[in-house]
Amino acid sequence: MFKNYLLLAWRNLKKNKVFSLINILGLTIGITVCLMIFIFIRNEFSVDSFHIKRDNIYRVMRSFDPSKPKVPYLSGPYATALKNDFTGEINEFVRVMATNGLVSSGNISFNEKKLYIADPGFFTIFSFPLIKGNPSSVLQEPGSVVLTQTTARKYFGDADPIGKILQLEQERELRVTGIAKDPPNNSHLNFDLVVPLSIYYQEPWFKVWNNNNLFTYVLLDKNVSCSKLEQRFPSFMQKYMGKEMAQTGNKFDLTLSPLTEIYFEPASAFDNVKHGDKKVVYIFLSVAVLILIIACINFTNLSTIRALERSKEVGLRKVMGALRGHLVGQFIGESILLTTISCMLAVALLQPALPLFDQLLGYELNVSWTTPAIYLFLASVIVVVGILSGGYPAFLLSSFSPIQALKAKIKTGKGSSWFRQGLVVLQFGISVFLVIATIIIMNQMSYVKNKELGYSEEQTVVIPIDNNDFYNNCVSFKRQLQQRGEISSVSLMSGEPGGFHDGHSFEVEGRPTPWNARTEFCDFEFARTLGLKIIAGRDFSPQFPTDSTDAVMINHTAAKQLGFTPDQAVGKWIKNNFRDSTSKRRIVGVLEDYNFLSLKELMEPLVITPGNDLRVALIKTKSAQLEPALAAIKKIYRNVAPANPLEYTFLDQKFDILYRNDIRQQKVFSIFSALAIFIACLGLFGLASFTASKRIREIGVRKVLGSTTTNIVMLLYRDLLKPVLLATILAIPAGYYVMEKWLQNFAYHTPMHWWIFALAGCLTIVTSLITVSFRAINAALANPVNSLRAD
């Protein structure tokens, strides 16, 4: 019997090639999208799950303001103090300093961006497999280094790297003691080299409690309650940081983040490890489900309208003794067969589509065809989609009376017609919703990209001060560049707009309690290089030699928070509780606000101070002289830091970095919206074909009675586009509500103009018109004689 069902199903698919092709194509696209999203979600939620001790590993987080993100960076002394004070509860710890450095071997040198400096227990607490070396001893010696497979090949080719020597920053020799497998993509820690932290144990800065520059991971005993341990952290902080907290007025606290939750913690400038976004995951999942629903609706609709064509088959089978259950099983079996074919095509389509999806995500997805999960997913899709898509048509077909069916007098009734129309409304409503989302995201990204940020970003080169040679000679580098005619100005600073801006505590004249603000440390050319506007007071100037030690500038928001007008703020004293031990500085100028943070964040107070905390050089080039300016920059950099490769970006490229996830969402919605409309239009094409074939005699009569081609086309348009218009009307408020919530992620966002919804509706309607036009015009142009002869 089962074999007969399969043969009948296959014959029906071959007999109705157009409908079968539409169904298979729609389902294949829908399942392919779902399969890619399934692989993506598995990767996202499996981050750090490969670590054997994952359930007991936590990262220690520091907080001082409930409204601000927690900070993962701690200083060196925290780990040893935690281990000593909570003996038996904290079994082990490992500190990780994620940094970069110049690494060389003979004539080969690279500025390694994924250099980890870690405690010896790095490979015993974490389960990063070693190809060569003992996890408990590879980092015991201060002069050792562990390389990944890729890094080992980069420096030593196919030769055995164990025992070979590398140099770090041209001043420290490291002997290769281990080779690790490349970290998997589903790890929030991603390294190329690991160097022992013991090289810094005796450095004075490593012993300072407020020099926060590394991650601290702790391994708790399996019987320890994380929440109960956290309750004892305030007394720990009071013991070691009480004096400083009293001095600054800040209250620091510690919390523990489970290893498997670190990846989905909010990313910030204070955390340079890999992070994901659950919102993006859920958005991808929702879009995939919506596209699959549209494909299922196509199948249900087209199968339902074919019910009349199969009425004689149903009647004959019932007369021959077929039970209703058998008929239901047969028709659902056909649906499952068609879904199985679509699944097989989706798996084949996945291979060429996955690299494009990887490009969209920005990293390579791990696809394991040996795990049962992916096959369970495909089997579930076949069963669920097969039953959902074929359920209603199966029960409709099996309900026909055999006598009426054999006489071809079956009428599905208004209920069936309304059901089909409702499904069309639903699928085009989803399509319109996705188009609205796409347009609004694109509009917001355009708004962000073109918004006046309050500073000049064009023709500005950004060079990180990330090696000792450049740091020691950056002032000389600046002076040499200032003598070049192609260069407008040069400034050395702690963070460019969109870059690093730490938060410090200040005492301010007339304010009884400490005040927190963002900080910028820079030279005297800071405001001029960025083109900032001074609205009160003056800029830093070499004409005032005491500016280096006694002056600061603030932005307008800082003045307002302090209760001053810009003019009133000038001359007030201010003291950095972290940097200025006893001396007070005077506010010499107030800057107009400029967006030094992402546009997702509200404007914050900023204190700009002359200082040597330099991390980046900004070079403003003159118009139309970018190429000669770059040549001069490269030449002078080679002179001041000859061993280090020059790496630079442009300030206006910060947009792509700051809004990478949002740009990704824009691309995903654009692609998936196009797919959704395409699948929906496939269904509409099928409906148009069915409608035209069923009304072929009516069309012939109308033409004989004098109807024009235009009249007949408009007749078919009216019936087929009613649900599309209704879908557009219903989708607009839903799109408005959801996208208004999305725009709240931005402190500054574009309004949702009426034309966005009008454009989304017009795009969908025009696409539908084009889809229907082919069948409508073809039917209208048919010879009425042939139409009237049709069976």
C-alpha angles and dihedrals in degrees: 000000000000090000091052090050090053092048092049091047092050092048091051091051091051092044094055100041098162096051091041091050092049092049095045094045093049094045092045092055092045094048092045090055091047091048092052091047090047090055090046093050092047089053093047096049094042095061110136092356091120093071109105093214094041096123092062101038118100135173116226112234128197124214136177104164122043090210093056129071116266115257120230096199119101133167125254099262095060096076097051092044092050091049092049097044095044101039111169092022099060105044100178141356138199127196119207125195109194107202143130133249146167109269120184141179114188107307093347118093135163135180096236111213096187101054112146121196107196146164118267091259094066095106095039097051094039121050100228101146119235120217090193129017138039114279093219096051110028092093099034096099116068091224096054131105135190118212131196119238093257093048092048091054090047093059104027107021113210094337120112104265097196109118093012119132129240128181124226116208088342090279108074128057118216125192118211108242101164146020119214129195112254108273110259120249090247093068124097088208112070118178139166098188133018120203125185114263087215089087086076101038093104097040112115093229091055091063096052113106097213097046094100112184111127143060120248120207121186131197109218125206109259091243095053121106110225093208093050091049091051090055089065096050096086091063089046090054092046090052096053105021103026095108093050093045090053091049096049098033090232124128111215121196138178131226134177124239117199112240093239092054098050093086093061096044113115109276118231142166086271095064122058099178125102115287136182133201121232090202090061090048092052092044091053090047093049093049092049092051091047092052091049090050090054090051091048090050090055090055094046094047097046093044091050095052089049090057092094091052090056096044094103090050090052093047093049093048091050091050088051089056105267113156122224090247090057091051092048089050091050096050094043087047089056089051092050091048091052090047090049091053089049090050092052091050090046091055089050091047091048094071097063093033098051097069089054090050090048088053090052092050095044095234140061118266119225110233114190113190090181096067118089093224095080093049091046088052092051092046090050091050091051094050099039097041091041093053096040093047098041101031100087096041090047094054091042093052094044092052095064118117108245093224094050090042093055090048090050090234096128117138119188091202133217092295092065092045092050090048092054092046090049091053091051089050090051097049094045090044088058090048093050090047091054091047091051090050091049094050094046093048091048090047092050093049090049090049092050093046094049100036116121102251097189096249137074112255102166121107091005120138119206119206120180116228092223106142136057096243093054093042092052093046102033093107090053089046090053094048093050092050092049088061092059119096093219093061122082099187142332129213133183115209146156095248139003121223106292090021136091118330114165124206120238137178120244140190111219132193111263094013116109097198132050116271126213124219141157116262138220123186115197150137129268095273094061099104094040094050093051093040093237121175119235110211098179135017120357145294125262108279138186085224085076105055092187092062089089092064106017109037139079136169126213134196125247093258090056091053091050093049090051090052096248134122111230091260092047091051093058110096097020116128123240132181129201106223091205101043110023108065098186109340125095125214130214126232104240099174146012120218126210108252115271127182102256089158132053116287086244087074128067118244110279131198113269130197116199114201132178105245150134098248090115123170104152142030121216118201120191111204126201120255116278091006100090097117097051089042091055090048090053092047092052093048095049093043089053089055097050098037106020097165095051124080113235113245120182142162134187122255093234089060089071088088093069091048099046095046100034094126093047092049087050090053089050092054093045093051092046093053097039093045090054090049092048093052091045092053092044090050090051087059092046090051089053091049090049091051091050094046093048093049093048093049097042094114092046089052090050092051092048091051092049089051091053107269114153126229089253092054092051093046090050090049091058092041092055095056097041100043098048092085090045091055091046090049090053092052093049095043096054098071091043090050091047093052097047096043092047086060090049093051089056086075086075124069086206119038142157120257117253099252121206091240091066091065092040090052092049091051093046093049091052095045094046091049089050091049091053090049094050094040095073095058095034095053092042091054093045093051094049117117106262090218091061090043093055092048092054117118 
